[in-house]
């Protein structure tokens, strides 16, 4: 059982996950914090004329230090310091980053620390900035997040028999049990054993394993995300449509957005 969040916290490392207007001049902000997991705080006066510090810090992918006071569902944000310059991402990669933010907002309970999630998130968003293959970053983050939430992804053995996964065999992933070898592989549903093993080794270095990992994680995340659509996926689809209509501007954008479809 986790201990209750203190009523007063000073200079906690955090990232903004999502903000929305609140009343006349305030905002409600979801933060991912290093020690307290997801926190929802009220930033009073954040939209007012004297709120320059809040405005600069309440931006996605910005490392901040925050202080708050109070208990209940929405304590009050009392201080915010920008700890590092905002991470500037291209539009497609920013949408991928917003997808990570949305996963955390939807899957993390308020005020419950989850080991490693903060460091995994930092690694992922910086990877979106510097790495060429962003799909790998998303899939590994999804898998590790489910692992930290207690929903381990079985990849190296068959779920019921315990037999090792074989690289050249096809498997159907059953939500309750894990991989099960099949003889009648369905290309759009089943996963090659080599892809499962590559995922387990944190590799995903080829097209087949990336495709299979995306299909698998979509299946595993759906029961936890529910039926409400993800806004980041809707943004990705809109950008993908724009890219297809403007071929000269869009191939790299299309490649990025297909990681979320």
MARTIFI-546925 format. One line per field, with one value per atom (N, C-alpha, C): residue in one letter; atom name; x, y, z. Coordinates in steps of 0.001 Angstrom, whole numbers, plus 500000, padded with zeros to 6 digits. Example, Ala and Ser with C-alpha at 12.3 -4.5 7.8 and 13.67 -1.06 7.14 Angstrom:
<pts>
resn = (a/a/a/s/s/s)
name = (N/CA/C/N/CA/C)
u = (513190/512300/513200/512850/513670/512900)
v = (494310/495500/496700/497750/498940/500030)
w = (507800/507800/507800/507080/507140/507870)
</pts>
This chain:
<pts>
resn = (x/x/x/x/x/x/x/x/x/x/x/x/x/x/x/x/x/x/x/x/x/x/x/x/x/x/x/x/x/x/x/x/x/x/x/x/x/x/x/x/x/x/x/x/x/x/x/x/x/x/x/x/x/x/x/x/x/x/x/x/x/x/x/x/x/x/x/x/x/x/x/x/x/x/x/x/x/x/x/x/x/x/x/x/x/x/x/x/x/x/x/x/x/x/x/x/x/x/x/x/x/x/x/x/x/x/x/x/x/x/x/x/x/x/x/x/x/x/x/x/x/x/x/x/x/x/x/x/x/x/x/x/x/x/x/x/x/x/x/x/x/x/x/x/x/x/x/x/x/x/x/x/x/x/x/x/x/x/x/x/x/x/x/x/x/x/x/x/x/x/x/x/x/x/x/x/x/x/x/x/x/x/x/x/x/x/x/x/x/x/x/x/x/x/x/x/x/x/x/x/x/x/x/x/x/x/x/x/x/x/x/x/x/x/x/x/x/x/x/x/x/x/x/x/x/x/x/x/x/x/x/x/x/x/x/x/x/x/x/x/x/x/x/x/x/x/x/x/x/x/x/x/x/x/x/x/x/x/x/x/x/x/x/x/x/x/x/x/x/x/x/x/x/x/x/x/x/x/x/x/x/x/x/x/x/x/x/x/x/x/x/x/x/x/x/x/x/x/x/x/x/x/x/x/x/x/x/x/x/x/x/x/x/x/x/x/x/x/x/x/x/x/x/x/x/x/x/x/x/x/x/x/x/x/x/x/x/x/x/x/x/x/x/x/x/x/x/x/x/x/x/x/x/x/x/x/x/x/x/x/x/x/x/x/x/x/x/x/x/x/x/x/x/x/x/x/x/x/x/x/x/x/x/x/x/x/x/x/x/x/x/x/x/x/x/x/x/x/x/x/x/x/x/x/x/x/x/x/x/x/x/x/x/x/x/x/x/x/x/x/x/x/x/x/x/x/x/x/x/x/x/x/x/x/x/x/x/x/x/x/x/x/x/x/x/x/x/x/x/x/x/x/x/x/x/x/x/x/x/x/x/x/x/x/x/x/x/x/x/x/x/x/x/x/x/x/x/x/x/x/x/x/x/x/x/x/x/x/x/x/x/x/x/x/x/x/x/x/x/x/x/x/x/x/x/x/x/x/x/x/x/x/x/x/x/x/x/x/x/x/x/x/x/x/x/x/x/x/x/x/x/x/x/x/x/x/x/x/x/x/x/x/x/x/x/x/x/x/x/x/x/x/x/x/x/x/x/x/x/x/x/x/x/x/x/x/x/x/x/x/x/x/x/x/x/x/x/x/x/x/x/x/x/x/x/x/x/x/x/x/x/x/x/x/x/x/x/x/x/x/x/x/x/x/x/x/x/x/x/x/x/x/x/x/x/x/x/x/x/x/x/x/x/x/x/x/x/x/x/x/x/x/x/x/x/x/x/x/x/x/x/x/x/x/x/x/x/x/x/x/x/x/x/x/x/x/x/x/x/x/x/x/x/x/x/x/x/x/x/x/x/x/x/x/x/x/x/x/x/x/x/x/x/x/x/x/x/x/x/x/x/x/x/x/x/x/x/x/x/x/x/x/x/x/x/x/x/x/x/x/x/x/x/x/x/x/x/x/x/x/x/x/x/x/x/x/x/x/x/x/x/x/x/x/x/x/x/x/x/x/x/x/x/x/x/x/x/x/x/x/x/x/x/x/x/x/x/x/x/x/x/x/x/x/x/x/x/x/x/x/x/x/x/x/x/x/x/x/x/x/x/x/x)
name = (N/CA/C/N/CA/C/N/CA/C/N/CA/C/N/CA/C/N/CA/C/N/CA/C/N/CA/C/N/CA/C/N/CA/C/N/CA/C/N/CA/C/N/CA/C/N/CA/C/N/CA/C/N/CA/C/N/CA/C/N/CA/C/N/CA/C/N/CA/C/N/CA/C/N/CA/C/N/CA/C/N/CA/C/N/CA/C/N/CA/C/N/CA/C/N/CA/C/N/CA/C/N/CA/C/N/CA/C/N/CA/C/N/CA/C/N/CA/C/N/CA/C/N/CA/C/N/CA/C/N/CA/C/N/CA/C/N/CA/C/N/CA/C/N/CA/C/N/CA/C/N/CA/C/N/CA/C/N/CA/C/N/CA/C/N/CA/C/N/CA/C/N/CA/C/N/CA/C/N/CA/C/N/CA/C/N/CA/C/N/CA/C/N/CA/C/N/CA/C/N/CA/C/N/CA/C/N/CA/C/N/CA/C/N/CA/C/N/CA/C/N/CA/C/N/CA/C/N/CA/C/N/CA/C/N/CA/C/N/CA/C/N/CA/C/N/CA/C/N/CA/C/N/CA/C/N/CA/C/N/CA/C/N/CA/C/N/CA/C/N/CA/C/N/CA/C/N/CA/C/N/CA/C/N/CA/C/N/CA/C/N/CA/C/N/CA/C/N/CA/C/N/CA/C/N/CA/C/N/CA/C/N/CA/C/N/CA/C/N/CA/C/N/CA/C/N/CA/C/N/CA/C/N/CA/C/N/CA/C/N/CA/C/N/CA/C/N/CA/C/N/CA/C/N/CA/C/N/CA/C/N/CA/C/N/CA/C/N/CA/C/N/CA/C/N/CA/C/N/CA/C/N/CA/C/N/CA/C/N/CA/C/N/CA/C/N/CA/C/N/CA/C/N/CA/C/N/CA/C/N/CA/C/N/CA/C/N/CA/C/N/CA/C/N/CA/C/N/CA/C/N/CA/C/N/CA/C/N/CA/C/N/CA/C/N/CA/C/N/CA/C/N/CA/C/N/CA/C/N/CA/C/N/CA/C/N/CA/C/N/CA/C/N/CA/C/N/CA/C/N/CA/C/N/CA/C/N/CA/C/N/CA/C/N/CA/C/N/CA/C/N/CA/C/N/CA/C/N/CA/C/N/CA/C/N/CA/C/N/CA/C/N/CA/C/N/CA/C/N/CA/C/N/CA/C/N/CA/C/N/CA/C/N/CA/C/N/CA/C/N/CA/C/N/CA/C/N/CA/C/N/CA/C/N/CA/C/N/CA/C/N/CA/C/N/CA/C/N/CA/C/N/CA/C/N/CA/C/N/CA/C/N/CA/C/N/CA/C/N/CA/C/N/CA/C/N/CA/C/N/CA/C/N/CA/C/N/CA/C/N/CA/C/N/CA/C/N/CA/C/N/CA/C/N/CA/C/N/CA/C/N/CA/C/N/CA/C/N/CA/C/N/CA/C/N/CA/C/N/CA/C/N/CA/C/N/CA/C/N/CA/C/N/CA/C/N/CA/C/N/CA/C/N/CA/C/N/CA/C/N/CA/C/N/CA/C/N/CA/C/N/CA/C/N/CA/C/N/CA/C/N/CA/C/N/CA/C/N/CA/C/N/CA/C/N/CA/C/N/CA/C/N/CA/C/N/CA/C/N/CA/C/N/CA/C/N/CA/C/N/CA/C/N/CA/C/N/CA/C/N/CA/C/N/CA/C/N/CA/C/N/CA/C/N/CA/C/N/CA/C/N/CA/C/N/CA/C/N/CA/C/N/CA/C/N/CA/C/N/CA/C/N/CA/C/N/CA/C/N/CA/C/N/CA/C/N/CA/C/N/CA/C/N/CA/C/N/CA/C/N/CA/C/N/CA/C/N/CA/C/N/CA/C/N/CA/C/N/CA/C/N/CA/C/N/CA/C/N/CA/C/N/CA/C/N/CA/C/N/CA/C/N/CA/C/N/CA/C/N/CA/C/N/CA/C/N/CA/C/N/CA/C/N/CA/C/N/CA/C/N/CA/C/N/CA/C/N/CA/C/N/CA/C)
u = (500856/500000/500881/500611/501429/501048/502048/501776/501099/500259/499558/500532/500190/501014/500998/502176/502193/501357/500850/500020/500846/502154/503018/504272/504538/505701/506469/507799/508645/509538/509539/510492/510647/509552/509508/509768/510757/510967/509714/509370/508112/508132/507173/506862/505358/504949/503521/503006/501906/501270/500103/499334/498139/497648/497141/496519/495186/494315/493023/492569/491796/491335/490465/490509/489696/489230/487939/487337/487869/487941/488235/489702/490613/492020/492976/492469/493326/493410/494276/494386/494482/493995/494229/495313/496337/497480/497725/497913/498377/499887/500598/502051/502463/503558/504259/505403/505380/506414/507343/508533/509533/509151/508552/508329/506875/505937/504533/503662/504272/503487/502748/501530/500729/500027/500214/499550/498704/497487/496607/496541/496990/497097/496359/495869/495252/496302/496547/497457/496607/496426/495534/496172/495399/495882/496830/496919/497893/497607/496377/496047/495955/496335/496259/497473/497457/498521/499834/499807/501037/501527/501231/501499/502590/503589/504628/505339/505666/506379/505540/504264/503392/503237/503075/502880/504086/505290/506497/506725/506273/506517/505434/504204/503096/503038/504164/504283/504746/504267/504696/506210/506768/508174/509148/508678/509536/509817/511098/511491/511309/510498/510191/510367/510460/510397/509124/508288/507001/506837/506092/505710/504199/503617/502179/501793/500560/500038/498595/498200/496821/496720/495526/495264/493989/493485/492286/492614/491625/491801/492652/492605/493340/494007/495196/495952/496311/496854/497151/498638/498943/500321/500754/501851/502288/503547/504338/505589/505942/506498/506945/508205/509263/510529/510893/511221/511700/513101/513278/514551/515474/514910/515700/514869/515536/514835/513848/512703/511732/512374/511943/512424/511621/512269/511574/511553/510348/510177/509454/509772/509023/507569/506670/505244/504915/505399/505066/505589/506796/507363/506709/506265/505523/504211/503550/502315/502609/503730/504121/504364/504996/505197/503884/502938/501624/500892/501182/500616/501143/502439/502993/502336/502167/501511/500096/499394/498006/497933/498860/498911/499056/499971/500215/499007/498371/497200/496068/495923/494811/495105/496367/496679/497183/497771/498317/497259/497134/496254/496906/496106/496646/497368/498540/499249/499818/499947/500504/501824/502959/504260/504369/504946/505196/506676/507386/508839/509218/510250/510874/510105/508824/508062/508635/509035/509577/510840/511771/513016/512756/511811/511462/510890/510079/509482/510558/511458/512558/513346/513683/514447/513666/512360/511548/511447/511168/510980/512295/513416/514694/515037/514600/514782/514010/512808/512035/512774/513593/514348/515536/516251/517550/517600/516663/516758/515967/516426/515774/514513/514562/513430/512583/511588/510774/509763/509379/508403/508942/510214/510823/510683/510889/510777/509364/508352/506971/506641/507034/506685/507368/508630/509335/508739/508353/507736/506409/505588/504303/504498/505419/505667/506149/507122/507680/506637/505758/504709/503758/503304/502430/503124/504417/505182/505168/505418/505457/504083/503029/501675/501197/502043/501698/501088/501117/500576/501727/502524/503711/503368/504189/503994/504882/504260/504995/505479/506768/507328/508221/508828/509849/509379/508224/507681/506196/505660/504220/503544/502452/501828/501344/500776/500206/501173/501868/502752/504115/504556/505880/506994/506648/507662/508284/509587/510229/509608/509508/509062/510140/509708/510615/510548/511705/511776/510956/510948/510280/508852/508273/506880/506003/504706/503747/502950/502596/501909/500707/499673/498502/498564/498503/498651/497284/497109/495870/496021/495084/495223/495411/494750/494829/496087/496673/497747/499066/499024/500245/500296/501507/501623/501188/500564/500203/500510/501300/501706/500493/500453/499348/499901/499112/499517/498825/497743/496980/497132/498338/498630/497755/497212/496468/497383/497741/498779/498454/497194/496832/496619/496700/496450/497629/498340/499361/500752/501661/502969/504053/505062/506179/506996/507425/508216/509463/510107/511305/510995/509786/509395/509213/508593/508439/509792/510724/512055/512820/512652/513300/512750/511448/510804/511329/511478/511987/513401/514191/515585/515693/514551/514534/515184/515077/515747/514799/513868/512933/513690/514599/515493/515091/513940/513535/512049/511622/510254/509230/509487/508518/508316/509403/509267/508573/508829/508151/506651/506292/504880/504183/504828/504230/504106/505121/505082/503951/503759/502664/501321/501145/499893/499659/500704/500581/500233/500939/500694/499319/498863/497504/496491/496705/495790/495858/497050/497213/496758/496900/496534/495029/494354/492941/492069/492196/491329/491560/492752/493067/492686/492700/492384/490890/490130/488699/488322/487057/486528/486723/487018/487187/488429/488311/489469/490561/491801/492932/493024/493110/493205/494475/495557/496821/496707/495954/495756/494923/493943/493137/493987/494886/495814/496719/497188/498077/497370/496117/495374/495157/494888/494686/495967/497108/498378/498751/498434/498705/497890/496639/495796/496364/496796/497404/498660/499478/500722/500450/499417/499109/498618/498040/497555/498622/499737/500848/502135/502277/503337/504712/504909/506238/506647/505662/505978/505858/505315/504866/505452/506402/506804/507308/508164/508692/507594/506660/505540/504679/504439/503610/504244/505552/506245/506081/506179/506003/504576/503605/502221/501715/502274/501848/502223/503090/503435/502290/501286/500188/498872/498827/497540/497131)
v = (498790/500000/501246/502184/503389/504361/505137/506132/507337/508065/509223/510317/511035/512150/513257/513820/514912/516096/516886/518047/519194/519177/520227/519579/519848/519275/520417/520381/521447/520957/521700/521546/520090/519530/518158/518133/517344/517219/516678/517279/516912/517289/516716/517103/517324/518277/518506/517453/516805/515852/516485/517317/517889/519064/520099/521211/521550/522167/522620/523829/524726/525922/525545/526405/526203/527558/527722/528980/530137/531338/532514/532642/532364/532663/531542/530375/529295/528152/527211/526002/524802/523669/522386/521682/521185/520558/519177/518216/516878/516848/516470/516353/514900/514504/513278/513697/513269/513655/512492/512825/511792/510887/511439/510669/510354/511046/510882/510458/510030/509604/510758/510485/511525/512364/513680/514609/515591/515833/516828/518033/519191/520393/521557/522460/523688/524792/525366/526511/527776/528357/529518/530750/531445/532639/532361/531101/530745/531413/531888/532573/534077/534559/535987/536741/538052/538919/538760/538214/538085/536638/535862/534429/533988/534829/534494/533200/532977/531758/530520/530582/529441/529188/530267/530105/529444/529820/529242/527806/527471/526128/525131/525596/524681/524295/523801/523391/521939/521171/519773/519668/518574/518202/519199/519924/520855/520297/520194/519734/520881/520649/521700/521173/522113/521813/522458/521688/522220/522026/522940/522846/522947/522231/522324/522163/522571/522483/522019/521220/520749/519263/518745/517327/517183/515986/515771/515579/515759/515467/516500/517762/518807/519782/519445/520413/521625/522656/523920/524012/524257/524507/525868/525889/527151/527712/526864/527326/526441/527057/526306/526956/526180/526658/525799/526445/525707/525216/523904/523283/523148/523031/522914/523492/523895/524454/523441/523901/522979/522138/520887/519998/520274/520813/521188/519998/519536/518383/518814/518181/518415/518007/518483/518218/516736/515863/514442/513861/514239/513688/514288/515523/516111/515364/514963/514194/512841/512231/510978/511198/512322/512644/512873/513544/513751/512425/511461/510121/509494/509619/509113/509812/511146/511892/511383/511103/510661/509266/508399/507080/507221/508077/508249/508859/509836/510467/509464/508577/507615/506403/506004/504738/504875/506018/506178/506718/506084/506615/507835/508766/509973/509647/510260/510197/508851/507940/506621/506473/506496/506363/505024/505051/503828/503828/502837/502779/502827/503613/503683/504483/504781/505431/506811/507568/508905/508837/507957/507845/507262/506330/505779/506869/507756/508846/509822/510208/511092/510495/509223/508542/508540/508311/508220/509560/510647/511921/512439/512190/512585/511699/510435/509563/510052/510603/511157/512309/513003/514132/513677/512624/512325/511037/510115/508833/508834/508019/507974/507118/505961/505040/505288/506149/506511/505431/504597/503550/502615/502316/501457/502082/503396/504095/503937/504120/504026/502629/501618/500251/499821/500182/499814/500544/501806/502547/501906/501548/500908/499620/498795/497502/497718/498610/498849/499471/500320/500917/499845/498958/497878/497012/496770/495982/496664/497962/498684/498754/498694/498723/497351/496348/495005/494116/494562/493768/493303/492398/491962/491347/491630/491110/489879/488723/487467/487362/487185/487221/486031/485409/484398/482966/482765/481412/481428/480251/480137/480256/480995/481321/480133/479121/477985/476822/476491/475316/475614/476890/477232/476878/476380/476042/477310/477266/478461/478867/480166/480686/480384/479905/479534/480607/481034/482189/482038/480834/480684/480156/480178/479783/481025/480836/481925/481715/482834/482765/483709/483258/484088/484512/485810/486280/486329/485497/485468/486373/487277/488278/487665/486553/485956/485134/484607/483628/483987/484766/485069/484351/484158/483566/482099/481722/480327/480002/478958/478590/478166/478621/478275/477726/476864/476313/477031/477733/478448/479954/480456/481867/482810/483821/484895/486111/486545/487559/488832/489226/490478/490333/489117/488912/488297/487417/486632/487228/486741/487359/486317/486655/485757/485627/484407/484177/485039/485260/486103/487515/488001/489349/489393/488350/488286/488284/487509/487421/488735/489382/490678/491715/491687/492598/492347/491082/490742/491255/491291/491754/493271/493973/495427/495856/495030/495321/496000/495231/495740/496484/495766/496405/496157/495515/495234/495520/495618/496006/495039/493726/492739/492825/492934/492986/494275/495380/496635/496542/495945/495784/494873/493755/492816/493434/494198/494826/495852/496618/497595/496888/495805/495054/494471/493945/493351/494395/495526/496526/497175/497337/497866/496934/495649/494660/494664/494787/494722/495999/497146/498413/498696/498194/498523/498265/497125/496904/497919/498476/499432/500858/501163/502514/502740/501669/501811/502234/502573/502869/504320/505191/506610/506783/507386/507491/508386/508092/508917/510136/511324/512546/512558/512008/511995/511147/510050/509235/509979/510737/511527/512595/513230/514194/513522/512318/511595/511268/510846/510519/511760/512884/514123/514538/514400/514767/513793/512513/511514/511811/512207/512563/513780/514783/515969/515593/514698/514294/513568/512719/511977/512889/514017/514971/515969/515978/516890/516087/515224/514226/514845/516008/516617/517031/517193/517651/516546/515375/514488/513118/512543/511167/510900/511770/511539/511692/512627/512783/511536/510993/509798/508638/508477/507398/507516/508727/508946/508641/509135/509012/507579/506772/505381/504584/505120/504427/504456/505334/505466/504893/504452/504033/502667)
w = (500000/500000/500000/499101/499022/500128/500592/501617/500986/501752/501175/500767/499713/499265/500318/500669/501659/501200/502177/501837/501282/501536/501013/500430/499164/498476/497831/497959/497447/496304/495196/494086/493647/493235/492754/491244/490757/489308/488621/487479/486826/485351/484618/483244/483150/482331/482090/481115/481467/480569/479809/480512/479877/480722/480073/480804/480158/480942/480427/481241/480617/481337/482532/483541/484743/485248/485296/485713/484864/485430/484616/484230/485145/484867/485259/485601/486095/485090/485381/484579/485510/485023/485678/484892/485585/484910/485487/484580/484960/484781/485833/485803/486012/485387/485766/486666/487923/488881/489170/489642/489894/491051/492103/493328/493634/492976/493331/492158/491058/489909/489270/488820/488164/489216/489118/490024/489208/489662/489043/489969/489476/490303/489652/490475/489986/489981/488807/488688/488680/489846/489960/489310/488503/487824/486678/486222/485183/483851/483660/482397/482580/483772/484044/483552/483713/483188/483935/485152/485938/485999/484984/485041/484075/483818/482833/483175/484441/484839/484571/484919/484662/483164/482393/480955/480294/480704/480092/480526/481737/482247/481951/481708/481452/479985/479477/478085/478044/477057/476955/476785/477306/477110/477742/478770/479495/480880/481218/482558/483544/484590/485560/486982/487910/489338/489866/490536/490987/492489/493090/494499/494573/495526/495696/497156/497441/498795/498716/499700/499750/499529/499748/499549/498738/498636/497836/496373/495527/494104/493385/493788/493073/494040/494529/495317/494469/495108/494425/494097/492831/492402/492938/493708/494315/493673/493019/492425/491242/490222/489051/488505/488415/487849/486648/485544/484372/484670/484630/484993/483793/482603/481374/480231/479178/478028/477461/476951/476367/475261/475175/474131/472868/471852/470621/469669/469345/468460/467194/466085/464851/465083/464220/464422/464547/463646/463804/465114/465492/466724/467961/467857/468970/469189/468116/468252/468885/468520/469172/470665/471001/472408/473137/472486/473088/473289/472402/472586/473881/474141/475400/476587/476486/477561/477803/476711/476844/477461/477108/477746/479255/479676/481106/481806/481176/481770/481936/480954/480993/481882/481992/482653/484083/484431/485773/486728/487892/488935/489563/490051/490661/491965/492123/493387/493762/492811/493096/492349/493051/492389/491667/490488/489730/489375/489864/489693/488218/487914/486599/485555/485751/484701/484378/485389/485149/484299/484663/483891/482504/482388/481072/480174/480761/479978/479510/480397/479997/478836/478957/477907/476591/476672/475460/474737/475471/474766/474201/474877/474302/473104/473156/472001/470792/471024/469916/469238/469990/469452/468618/469072/468463/467648/467861/467175/465881/464934/463629/463663/464345/464373/465615/465463/466626/466982/466023/466328/467415/467372/468385/469772/469867/471151/471719/470877/471345/471829/471065/471431/472737/472898/474129/475330/475148/476249/476640/475658/475946/476735/476272/476946/478366/478544/479873/480808/480260/481084/481599/480721/481169/482215/482018/482982/484353/484382/485653/486314/485522/486068/486512/486326/486775/485720/484452/483352/482461/482976/482248/480906/479914/478566/478406/478180/478025/476585/476396/475049/474707/475669/475386/475542/476165/476334/476024/475666/475493/476850/476877/478148/478943/478294/479012/479141/478072/478101/478712/478651/479136/478171/476977/475984/475410/475080/474519/473188/472957/471671/470626/469470/468380/467296/466827/465934/464663/464050/462753/462872/464069/464270/464447/464164/464351/465628/466279/467564/467587/468295/468551/470017/470274/471654/472328/473364/474125/475349/475535/476582/477962/478223/479550/479762/478682/478842/478164/477102/476369/475032/474466/473135/473103/472005/471763/470312/470100/468735/467920/466663/465769/464465/463833/462540/461389/461704/460674/460872/460677/460970/460155/460847/460192/460179/458989/458835/459609/459678/460324/461832/462349/463769/464505/463839/464528/464387/465229/465382/465195/464443/464227/465509/465812/467019/467075/465924/465896/466376/466093/466539/468047/468613/470063/470754/470233/470844/470686/469542/469324/470300/470526/471475/472894/473249/474581/474789/473714/473803/473622/473521/473347/472034/471005/469736/468737/468171/467156/466063/465412/464448/462990/462744/461369/461199/459956/459641/460210/460098/460580/462089/462833/464290/464740/464052/464392/464112/462980/462637/463640/463970/464917/466309/466725/468046/468124/467049/467034/467149/466390/466438/467828/468443/469767/470822/470817/471855/471697/470484/470284/470937/470774/471350/472879/473434/474882/475587/474928/475555/475509/474504/474308/475530/476209/477388/478502/478592/479653/479272/477977/477527/477368/477167/477003/475596/475424/474084/473656/474603/474250/473377/472195/471296/471864/471487/471886/470969/471553/470752/469899/470431/469683/468425/468486/467284/466260/466729/465798/465116/465876/465292/464270/464609/463696/462388/462481/461270/460410/461061/460304/459590/460285/459659/458555/458758/457726/456476/456661/455523/454802/455569/454966/454187/454755/454104/452799/452786/451571/450454/450842/449845/449414/450133/449823/449828/448809/448786/448923/448304/448341/449741/450653/452002/453033/452630/453664/453906/453122/453373/454779/455300/456656/457697/457466/458380/458361/457169/457068/457825/457693/458394/459898/460405/461850/462277/461529/461960/461887/460992/460894/462141/462964/464215/465207/465001/465952/465419/464146/463599/464125)
</pts>
